[in-house]
Amino acid sequence: MKGFLGILGMILCLLAVSPSMAEEDRVQFLIRQAETAISQDDIEQTAQYLMEMNELFYGLGTEQEDIPGKFSMTNYQKELCLDRKATALLFTPAKIKRLQHIARVLADGLVHRKEENEPYVHVILECTQDNGDPVPTAKALREGFSWVKKLNEATIEEAHAMGQEYEALLEQHPGDFFYDMLNDSVDIRIRYIREEEERREEKKRYPKGRFYQIDLVNKADKGVLAAQLEVARGIETGTDFRQHNAMAYFWYKHALQNGGGDVAQAGMDRLHPHLWEGDFQLIDMWTEEGRRPYQPK
């Protein structure tokens, strides 16, 4: 295992290990130090703390190359499963609750990196006690994946509700690394939902693209007859542009002068009865000043 997910995975594994009473305080100290190092993005220092924990139990480091050659990652996880089974009854409710949050962080990272189907992950998930029940680490990771799936499918209201758990926990435990990570995951989901809603709304408002109007008007201004007629018709009918009779007449007039023929003349004839003297003055002014009048819808 390498990098951040490997470190989280190792913490998950080590929580299942049963240290001697003399080692318990040292292990808890190392776990707290590792969490602090992770929060500071100090991977090197984190690996050092985890290596010391590993040495207490297995004589192994935290990197793939530290695993003895006789072990593959999957076999290594199978060996750890024996410890998980042996120590399952030692998990207190507080340890199980903490494990659930760590497992959510690990599951979120695995899903993000599309590693949830890696063989070593399945070995963790399939580690069971003799009665067939999943060991605490397996159960926590299963629930972690369920939590991530729920979050990734959540509506904005559901995501807000999920985030309330970590807002409350962070009030009780300010700066806690894992609570911060999960609260950030919820915030990212909420931002994603909002961005998707904005994209859908923009697609409804601009079915041909946000810059379709600008591109079309640029072409019309450069003398492209088809674009002039399309702009004129769009402004006349209120399609893709805000409806405005004088502006539509201006573009039909431009199109007529550019060879628009009967189509351009028919447009001018339709609009003429709806214009008043002030409109014609505006049209003359736009023409003299070289403007290209239109209004986005």
PEVEN-V457438 format. One record per backbone hydrogen bond with DSSP energy under -1.0 kcal/mol. CO is the residue of the C=O (numbers start at 1). NH is the residue of the N-H. Records with the same first field share a line. If there is no record, write none. Layout:
# PEVEN-V457438
CO: NH  NH
This chain:
# PEVEN-V457438
2: 6
3: 7
4: 8
5: 9
6: 10
7: 11
8: 12
9: 13
10: 14
11: 15
13: 16
14: 17
20: 24
23: 27
24: 28
25: 29
26: 30
27: 31
28: 32
29: 33
30: 34
31: 35
32: 36
33: 37
34: 38
35: 39
36: 40
37: 42
38: 41
41: 43
42: 46
43: 47
44: 48
45: 49
46: 50
47: 51
48: 52
49: 53
50: 54
51: 55
52: 56
53: 57
54: 58  59
63: 66
64: 67
68: 71
72: 76
73: 77
74: 78
75: 79
76: 80
77: 81
80: 84
81: 85
82: 86
83: 87
87: 90
88: 91
92: 96
93: 97
94: 98
95: 99
96: 100
97: 101
98: 102
99: 103
100: 104
101: 105
102: 106
103: 107
104: 108
105: 109
106: 110
107: 111
108: 112
109: 113
110: 115
111: 114
115: 118
118: 122
119: 123
120: 124
121: 125
122: 126
124: 127
127: 135
129: 132
133: 129
135: 139
136: 140
137: 141
138: 142
139: 143
140: 144
141: 145
142: 146
143: 147
144: 148
145: 149
146: 150
147: 151
148: 152
149: 153
151: 154
155: 159
156: 160
157: 161
158: 162
159: 163
160: 164
163: 167
164: 168
165: 169
166: 170
167: 171
168: 172
169: 173
173: 176
176: 180
177: 181
178: 182
179: 183
180: 184
181: 185
182: 186
183: 187
184: 188
185: 189
186: 190
187: 191
188: 192
189: 193
190: 194
191: 195
192: 196
193: 197
194: 198
195: 199
196: 200
197: 201
198: 202
199: 203
200: 204
201: 205
202: 206
206: 209
209: 212
211: 215
212: 216
213: 217
214: 218
215: 219
216: 220
217: 221
218: 222
219: 224
220: 223
224: 228
225: 229
226: 230
227: 231
228: 232
229: 233
230: 234
231: 235
232: 236
233: 237
234: 238  239
235: 244
244: 248
245: 249
246: 250
247: 251
248: 252
249: 253
250: 254
251: 255
252: 256
253: 257
255: 260
256: 259
260: 264
261: 265
262: 266
263: 267
264: 268
265: 269
266: 270
267: 271
268: 272
271: 274
272: 275
276: 280
277: 281
278: 282
279: 283
280: 284
281: 285
282: 286
283: 287
284: 288
285: 289
286: 291
295: 242
